[in-house]
Amino acid sequence: MIVEDQEKTHDHFAGLTVWDEKIQGKDIPGTTRVPIQELSAYFDGKFSGLVGLDLGSGSGRSTKELTEKLPGSRVHAIDLSLDGLRNTKATPDRYQASALDIPFAGETFDFISVCGVFTNLVSDDASQAIGLRMNAVKELHRTIKPGGCVVISDFGAEHKIDKYAVNYKRHALITGEIGTIAVLKQGVGFIGKSDEEVAALKGTDSVIRYAHHYFPRELQALLKSGGFKTNTITIGLTKTPSGIPIENIVVLASK
Ligand SMILES: C[S@@+](CC[C@H](N)C(=O)[O-])C[C@H]1O[C@@H](n2cnc3c(N)ncnc32)[C@H](O)[C@@H]1O
């Protein structure tokens, strides 16, 4: 399972598209806040001997921060992207794997940090997207020890703080789900288009990818459906990969 033992970079892994870390030639690291303050509060600043997982570790930004700021813990990293894993330093190790099939035995982790990953659990079919998220939560619950916790840090959908201008209803004409946006090719927009014209963008090359933004009650319900209890919800600000300010929701839930 060690990353360097595997053959080559895949565009797809476990049936999922590997996140494209380069859009228009620019490196795009994760931008959601690594939930150090939530983990520190939950474990009362005592990390010695804890085993953690950075689920969807990207190029290792979040793994580095978790490792440096939670001293004494050991943080594994997994991601779909081999390219990202090659840049990731994780102790004990990093693995190419999916959030939907975490390659560890049940009750392995004291904590799992999930930064900027759930936004990628999307599909052309909204009910399938919800199924993907439920499967991921099921895997989180299976692999976390009783008394352990998961922290999800992702893009929020309420935008009470920053008034991020997004019309979820218009996006849903393409994506089929409120909160899921269609990331459009440069130069393509909704202004001046009828609802029918917006809907007709679905499946065309004007749509680069989908991304989901989470409402607090939605993440809470999702985690509850998987057997977790929400302890804290924090709303802050971050930036999208293209540099636009956006809400960052962080939910810590315990098993
Ligand atoms: C925005 S990046 C965040 C990376 C890192 N956590 C950070 O904060 O810097 C999202 C990462 O999630 C990974 N990802 C998306 N879906 C995944 C899945 N189903 N299983 C594992 N990783 C996934 C992508 O490959 C990508 O590297």
The ligand as an SDF file (V2000), in Angstrom:
LIG
                    3D

 27 29  0  0  0  0  0  0  0  0999 V2000
   -8.7770   20.6060   -2.0440 C   0  0  0  0  0  0  0  0  0  0  0  0
   -7.7360   19.2240   -1.8960 S   0  0  0  0  0  0  0  0  0  0  0  0
   -7.3430   19.3420   -0.1780 C   0  0  0  0  0  0  0  0  0  0  0  0
   -6.0430   18.6980    0.1690 C   0  0  0  0  0  0  0  0  0  0  0  0
   -5.6170   18.8060    1.6060 C   0  0  0  0  0  0  0  0  0  0  0  0
   -6.5410   18.1570    2.5160 N   0  0  0  0  0  0  0  0  0  0  0  0
   -5.4140   20.2410    2.0280 C   0  0  0  0  0  0  0  0  0  0  0  0
   -6.2670   20.7530    2.7690 O   0  0  0  0  0  0  0  0  0  0  0  0
   -4.4310   20.8450    1.6160 O   0  0  0  0  0  0  0  0  0  0  0  0
   -8.8970   17.8650   -1.9120 C   0  0  0  0  0  0  0  0  0  0  0  0
   -8.2690   16.5030   -1.9900 C   0  0  0  0  0  0  0  0  0  0  0  0
   -9.2720   15.5090   -1.7640 O   0  0  0  0  0  0  0  0  0  0  0  0
   -8.9310   14.3910   -2.5410 C   0  0  0  0  0  0  0  0  0  0  0  0
  -10.1360   13.5640   -2.7250 N   0  0  0  0  0  0  0  0  0  0  0  0
  -11.2670   13.8850   -3.3710 C   0  0  0  0  0  0  0  0  0  0  0  0
  -12.1420   12.8700   -3.3230 N   0  0  0  0  0  0  0  0  0  0  0  0
  -11.5230   11.8890   -2.6210 C   0  0  0  0  0  0  0  0  0  0  0  0
  -11.9040   10.5810   -2.2560 C   0  0  0  0  0  0  0  0  0  0  0  0
  -13.0950   10.0760   -2.5720 N   0  0  0  0  0  0  0  0  0  0  0  0
  -11.0260    9.8370   -1.5580 N   0  0  0  0  0  0  0  0  0  0  0  0
   -9.7960   10.3350   -1.2150 C   0  0  0  0  0  0  0  0  0  0  0  0
   -9.4000   11.5610   -1.5410 N   0  0  0  0  0  0  0  0  0  0  0  0
  -10.2400   12.3320   -2.2460 C   0  0  0  0  0  0  0  0  0  0  0  0
   -8.4270   14.9770   -3.8310 C   0  0  0  0  0  0  0  0  0  0  0  0
   -7.6430   14.0630   -4.5630 O   0  0  0  0  0  0  0  0  0  0  0  0
   -7.6540   16.1980   -3.3460 C   0  0  0  0  0  0  0  0  0  0  0  0
   -6.2890   15.9180   -3.2010 O   0  0  0  0  0  0  0  0  0  0  0  0
  1  2  1  0
  2  3  1  0
  2 10  1  0
  3  4  1  0
  4  5  1  0
  5  6  1  0
  5  7  1  0
  7  8  2  0
  7  9  1  0
 10 11  1  0
 11 12  1  0
 11 26  1  0
 12 13  1  0
 13 14  1  0
 13 24  1  0
 14 15  1  0
 14 23  1  0
 15 16  2  0
 16 17  1  0
 17 18  1  0
 17 23  2  0
 18 19  1  0
 18 20  2  0
 20 21  1  0
 21 22  2  0
 22 23  1  0
 24 25  1  0
 24 26  1  0
 26 27  1  0
M  CHG  2   2   1   9  -1
M  END
$$$$
